[in-house]
Amino acid sequence: MQMQIIQVGKTKQSFFRDGEQEYLKRLQPSTEIKFVQLKELGIDSNSQALREKAVQEEGKAILEKLNDPGFLIVLDERGQQMTSPEFAQKITQIRDFQGGKITFVIGGPFGLSDLVRKRANLILSFSKFTFTHEQIRLLLLEQIYRAFTILANKTYHY
């Protein structure tokens, strides 16, 4: 199974990078994950118009990277929420019936453009809370790992 994570902005905090590396190491037997990091725009702006322009430009950059996304899952606080077992089942369905390739998209600090959301096969929310892209990337990797342990009947998920 192939997975790709497109993320606006980079992971700056070393403790997040360490956590990501740990989950990537654990995932190696199950899947390969490729990362695409895009430049964060408009971060220093207090202008709503400039923030919206940044969201649109980031959206265009994301769409340019979606040559063959497979099943596209966009992470957005307004999306569908799932339990970990439901997420594992979704991964199984994609693996078995929809080509086995998943692209996840994590937006920048001001969110995602409507064009990116409209392109998604699934809009997924981890919570109604807002998380930084660094936090959500680590949470996403943990949930992917958890899904694979559920599918393998391992005791990581209780």
C-alpha positions as CSV (number, residue, x, y, z in Angstrom):
1,M,0.0,0.0,0.0
2,Q,1.3,3.5,-0.9
3,M,0.6,6.6,1.2
4,Q,1.5,10.2,0.7
5,I,1.1,13.1,3.0
6,I,1.0,16.6,1.5
7,Q,1.5,19.2,4.2
8,V,1.6,23.0,4.1
9,G,4.5,24.0,6.3
10,K,7.3,22.0,7.8
11,T,7.7,20.3,11.1
12,K,9.9,22.6,13.1
13,Q,9.8,21.1,16.6
14,S,12.2,18.3,17.2
15,F,9.9,16.4,19.5
16,F,7.3,16.2,16.7
17,R,10.0,15.0,14.3
18,D,11.1,12.4,16.8
19,G,7.6,11.1,17.1
20,E,7.1,11.0,13.4
21,Q,10.3,9.0,12.9
22,E,9.1,6.5,15.5
23,Y,5.8,5.9,13.8
24,L,7.5,5.8,10.3
25,K,9.8,3.1,11.7
26,R,6.9,1.1,13.1
27,L,5.0,1.4,9.8
28,Q,7.8,0.2,7.5
29,P,6.6,-3.4,7.3
30,S,3.1,-2.3,6.4
31,T,3.3,0.8,4.1
32,E,5.6,3.3,2.6
33,I,4.8,7.0,3.3
34,K,6.1,9.8,1.1
35,F,6.0,13.4,2.3
36,V,5.5,16.5,0.3
37,Q,6.0,19.7,2.1
38,L,4.7,23.0,0.6
39,K,5.6,26.5,1.6
40,E,3.4,28.2,4.1
41,L,2.2,31.6,2.9
42,G,0.9,34.7,4.6
43,I,1.8,33.5,8.1
44,D,2.7,36.9,9.4
45,S,-0.4,38.7,8.1
46,N,-3.2,40.0,10.2
47,S,-5.2,40.9,7.1
48,Q,-8.1,38.6,6.4
49,A,-7.8,39.3,2.6
50,L,-4.1,38.3,2.6
51,R,-4.9,35.2,4.7
52,E,-7.6,34.2,2.2
53,K,-5.2,34.8,-0.7
54,A,-2.6,32.6,1.1
55,V,-5.3,29.8,1.4
56,Q,-6.0,30.1,-2.3
57,E,-2.3,30.0,-3.3
58,E,-1.6,27.1,-1.0
59,G,-4.6,25.3,-2.5
60,K,-3.3,25.8,-6.0
61,A,0.1,24.4,-4.9
62,I,-1.6,21.3,-3.3
63,L,-3.7,20.7,-6.5
64,E,-0.5,20.8,-8.6
65,K,0.9,17.9,-6.5
66,L,-2.2,15.7,-7.0
67,N,-1.2,14.0,-10.3
68,D,-2.3,10.6,-9.1
69,P,-3.6,10.9,-5.6
70,G,-5.4,7.6,-5.4
71,F,-8.0,8.0,-2.7
72,L,-7.7,11.6,-1.5
73,I,-8.3,12.3,2.2
74,V,-8.3,15.9,3.3
75,L,-8.0,16.7,7.0
76,D,-10.3,19.5,8.1
77,E,-12.0,20.2,11.4
78,R,-15.4,20.3,9.6
79,G,-15.0,16.8,8.2
80,Q,-16.4,13.4,9.1
81,Q,-15.2,12.0,12.4
82,M,-14.4,8.3,12.7
83,T,-13.4,5.9,15.4
84,S,-10.0,4.2,15.0
85,P,-11.6,0.9,14.0
86,E,-13.7,2.7,11.4
87,F,-10.5,4.4,10.0
88,A,-8.9,0.9,9.8
89,Q,-11.9,-0.4,7.9
90,K,-11.6,2.6,5.5
91,I,-8.0,1.8,4.9
92,T,-8.9,-1.8,4.2
93,Q,-11.6,-0.7,1.7
94,I,-9.1,1.6,-0.1
95,R,-6.5,-1.1,-0.1
96,D,-8.8,-3.9,-1.4
97,F,-11.2,-2.0,-3.7
98,Q,-9.8,1.4,-4.7
99,G,-6.2,0.8,-5.8
100,G,-4.4,0.9,-2.5
101,K,-3.0,4.4,-2.8
102,I,-4.0,7.1,-0.3
103,T,-3.0,10.8,-0.3
104,F,-3.7,12.8,2.9
105,V,-3.7,16.6,2.8
106,I,-2.9,18.8,5.8
107,G,-3.5,22.5,5.2
108,G,-1.8,25.5,6.5
109,P,-2.6,27.7,9.5
110,F,-5.6,29.3,7.8
111,G,-7.2,26.2,6.5
112,L,-7.8,24.7,3.0
113,S,-9.3,26.2,-0.1
114,D,-12.7,25.0,-1.2
115,L,-11.1,23.7,-4.4
116,V,-9.0,21.2,-2.4
117,R,-12.0,20.1,-0.3
118,K,-14.1,19.6,-3.4
119,R,-11.4,17.3,-4.9
120,A,-11.4,15.1,-1.8
121,N,-12.9,11.6,-1.7
122,L,-13.2,12.0,2.1
123,I,-12.9,15.0,4.4
124,L,-11.8,13.7,7.7
125,S,-11.8,15.4,11.1
126,F,-9.8,14.2,14.1
127,S,-11.7,16.6,16.3
128,K,-13.6,19.8,16.4
129,F,-10.5,21.3,18.0
130,T,-8.0,23.0,15.7
131,F,-4.5,21.5,15.7
132,T,-1.2,22.8,14.2
133,H,0.0,21.0,11.1
134,E,2.9,19.6,13.2
135,Q,0.5,18.1,15.7
136,I,-1.9,16.7,13.2
137,R,0.8,15.1,11.2
138,L,2.0,13.2,14.2
139,L,-1.6,12.3,15.1
140,L,-2.2,11.1,11.6
141,L,0.9,8.9,11.6
142,E,-0.2,7.4,15.0
143,Q,-3.7,6.7,13.6
144,I,-2.3,5.1,10.5
145,Y,-0.1,2.9,12.7
146,R,-3.0,2.1,15.0
147,A,-5.1,1.2,11.9
148,F,-2.5,-1.3,10.7
149,T,-2.3,-2.8,14.2
150,I,-6.1,-3.2,14.3
151,L,-6.0,-4.9,10.9
152,A,-3.2,-7.2,12.1
153,N,-5.0,-8.0,15.4
154,K,-2.1,-6.7,17.4
155,T,-2.7,-5.5,21.0
156,Y,-1.6,-1.9,20.4
157,H,-5.3,-0.9,20.1
158,Y,-7.5,-2.0,23.1
